[in-house]
Amino acid sequence: MDFTIVYDPPTEITTITVQGEASIVSIYKMLDQLAPVLVQTKCHRVLVNVLKADHHLTLIEMLTISGMMQNMAAEHGIELKSLRRAMVTTNSGKMMEVYEVIAKYASENFRRFQTMEEAKNWLRER
């Protein structure tokens, strides 16, 4: 899995663009690189673009990702509930619905979208 992390000062949105096959190891690496960006920029809006990613993860892997996010946030002093997170994906299957429930449990401000524009508009609401 390849990814880029870009902070845009005018919109105060950090965008993560993911391509290729997602794995727990690559997601951990991504979170490890994301946390310092959020701390340094004091950004509270995160847009995750997985339109070009293969994200057919199992339920156990999705639960693991949620735990990794919580641990990484705690290690860097990031309050997960203060983050507004949007994910852009065309995958609307049952596993993505499960992930949405898990993500909302970890931090209430999470939603899935099918277009970048919808996601950006929602992130800008606050």
N, C-alpha and C positions, 0 to 999 in steps of 0.2 A: 504494500500500500504506500503510495506517495501522497504527501500532503504539503500544503502551504498554509502559513498563518500570516495574515496581513491585518494590521490595525489602520483604520482610516480616521484620522483626527476630525475632519469636518462632520462626519456622521456619528463618531464615537462608537463605531461597530468594529469588532474583531471578526474577520471572516476566515474560516478554516475551509479549504477546498480539498476534498479527498478523492483520490483516483485509485483504481485497482482493488485487489482483494484485501478486505479488512481482516485483521487478526488481533488477538489480545495483545501480543507483543507490540505491533505497530500502533495500536490505539494507546497503549501505555506511553510509548515514545512521544506520540502527539500530545497527550495530556501533560507530559513532563516539559515539553517545549511551550505549551500554551500558558501554563500557570505563571511563569515569570513575565510574559507579555501582559497578562491581565493585571498583575501587581504593578509593573512599571507604568502602564498607561492609566491605571485606575479605571479600566473599562468594565462596564457592567452589561454590555450588549454583545452577545456572541451568536454568529450566524454560521451554521455548519452545513456546507454544501456537499451532499453525498450523491449528487445526480450521476456522477461517473464512477461510483464505487460499487463494488460487489459486497453487499452487506447482508449476506444470508447467515447471520450469526445464530447460535442456539440460545435458548432461554438462559441456560447457565452462563454463557458468555455475556449476555446482556446484563444479567445480574452482577457479574464480575465487573463490567464496565462501570456500572453505577457505583459500586464499592470503590473502584479505583478513583473515580471522580471525587468522591467524598474524601478519601484519604489524601489525594493530591491537594485538594482545596484546603484541608486542615493543615497540611505541611507548610503551605504558603500563606496561611492566614486569610484565605478567601472565604467569604460567607456565601455558600452556594445559593442560598435563598435570595440573595441580593442580585444574582445574575438573571438576566432575561435572555433565554436561549431559544433560538429558532433553528429547526432543521429542515432543509429542502431535500425532498426525495420524491421519486415517482412511485416508489414501492409503498403500497398501501395494504399489504398483506397483514395477516394476524400477528406475525412477529413484530412488525413495526407498531401495531396497536399496543402490544404488550410493552414494547420499549417506551412508548409514550407514557403509559401508566407508571412505569418504573421511574422514568425521568421526572415526571410531575411529582412523584413521591419525594424524590431527592431534593428538588427545588421547584416550587409551584409554578414558576414563570417559564414554562416550556411548551412549545407548540410545534407541530409538523405542518409544513406547507408544500405545495407542488410547484411553486414558482419563487424565484429570487425576489421579485418585486413584492409579492404578498408578504414574504418573510421580513423584508426590510421595512415595509410600512408598519407591520406589527411591532417590530423592534423600536421604531421611532416614536411610537405612541406615548412613551414615557420619557 
